[in-house]
């Protein structure tokens, strides 16, 4: 476990696994929140697909000229993200408040998260075409908006952002969590997902350095894990002591009883 048990802990809740976290998982999270400031950053993939089945179709995902995938985001998609995120927040607040933890929601685009210019060239039907896609890389997090970082209270971040043109844009939730962790000086970033470990050559990896994780990311990782490994690298570069990826209760992940721990050295 991290030597600093008073610094905030940032937990990214994967949109694909959030509904599968049982009462014991939330009990364990609440015990940590009683002792350490807690920031939750949530995804929305499963509830968004449930809202509109077309978001599950392959045409809903774009690939840029560098091979990176992104949801094709229009103003309608942003509105749907806001809808499902508000519903998700209500559910999370209920789970926490029943366990004695107060909570508040922060939408990143309301001044918390800023984004740069997004990629404009995307593959469509085997051709690179120029598209208006409301996504953008995170360029900054204003920690002044996270002013209630105290034990017994949780901040839930919806990882939308605002770009220089004033547009509300979609961002990657894992990388948003990394940026938030760096901005508030969190020692630990935990990426809760639907897989128990990082797998290399079909073998679970319990501990790995950032350099080795980056090498695997560029040569063998695919899809969501590739983004998680990039987020881990960014969190460590911003000052986090370690990043943990896994599907277990927070206590087990922080104690390295399961999951994959990524450190600078």
QUIRAPE-V345038 format. One record per residue. N is the residue number from 0. NEAR is the number of other ideal C-beta (glycine too) atoms within 10 Angstrom. Layout:
BEGIN
N_NEAR + N_NEAR
END
This chain:
BEGIN
0_12 + 1_16 + 2_7 + 3_14 + 4_13 + 5_10 + 6_19 + 7_21 + 8_24 + 9_30 + 10_24 + 11_30 + 12_23 + 13_23 + 14_21 + 15_17 + 16_17 + 17_19 + 18_11 + 19_11 + 20_18 + 21_8 + 22_10 + 23_9 + 24_19 + 25_18 + 26_13 + 27_18 + 28_27 + 29_20 + 30_15 + 31_22 + 32_25 + 33_14 + 34_12 + 35_23 + 36_22 + 37_27 + 38_23 + 39_24 + 40_27 + 41_25 + 42_26 + 43_27 + 44_18 + 45_19 + 46_22 + 47_21 + 48_17 + 49_12 + 50_15 + 51_14 + 52_9 + 53_9 + 54_19 + 55_13 + 56_10 + 57_5 + 58_10 + 59_16 + 60_12 + 61_20 + 62_13 + 63_18 + 64_11 + 65_7 + 66_9 + 67_15 + 68_15 + 69_20 + 70_19 + 71_18 + 72_23 + 73_14 + 74_11 + 75_9 + 76_19 + 77_17 + 78_10 + 79_18 + 80_22 + 81_16 + 82_14 + 83_21 + 84_23 + 85_12 + 86_13 + 87_23 + 88_20 + 89_11 + 90_12 + 91_21 + 92_17 + 93_11 + 94_18 + 95_21 + 96_13 + 97_12 + 98_16 + 99_10 + 100_21 + 101_13 + 102_19 + 103_12 + 104_19 + 105_21 + 106_22 + 107_27 + 108_23 + 109_13 + 110_12 + 111_26 + 112_29 + 113_20 + 114_26 + 115_13 + 116_12 + 117_20 + 118_16 + 119_12 + 120_13 + 121_19 + 122_14 + 123_13 + 124_6 + 125_5 + 126_7 + 127_12 + 128_11 + 129_9 + 130_16 + 131_11 + 132_21 + 133_21 + 134_21 + 135_25 + 136_16 + 137_21 + 138_14 + 139_13 + 140_23 + 141_12 + 142_14 + 143_9 + 144_17 + 145_19 + 146_8 + 147_13 + 148_18 + 149_13 + 150_14 + 151_14 + 152_16 + 153_25 + 154_23 + 155_21 + 156_26 + 157_25 + 158_28 + 159_24 + 160_27 + 161_19 + 162_20 + 163_11 + 164_9 + 165_7 + 166_16 + 167_21 + 168_25 + 169_24 + 170_24 + 171_23 + 172_26 + 173_29 + 174_22 + 175_27 + 176_30 + 177_31 + 178_29 + 179_30 + 180_31 + 181_20 + 182_21 + 183_19 + 184_14 + 185_29 + 186_20 + 187_26 + 188_30 + 189_26 + 190_31 + 191_25 + 192_21 + 193_14 + 194_18 + 195_14 + 196_15 + 197_25 + 198_15 + 199_15 + 200_7 + 201_5 + 202_9 + 203_14 + 204_18 + 205_14 + 206_14 + 207_20 + 208_13 + 209_20 + 210_11 + 211_13 + 212_25 + 213_17 + 214_14 + 215_19 + 216_19 + 217_11 + 218_7 + 219_12 + 220_20 + 221_9 + 222_8 + 223_19 + 224_20 + 225_18 + 226_19 + 227_29 + 228_26 + 229_20 + 230_25 + 231_30 + 232_20 + 233_21 + 234_29 + 235_23 + 236_12 + 237_18 + 238_14 + 239_24 + 240_16 + 241_21 + 242_31 + 243_26 + 244_28 + 245_25 + 246_20 + 247_18 + 248_22 + 249_24 + 250_14 + 251_16 + 252_24 + 253_21 + 254_13 + 255_15 + 256_12 + 257_17 + 258_28 + 259_27 + 260_20 + 261_28 + 262_16 + 263_14 + 264_6
END
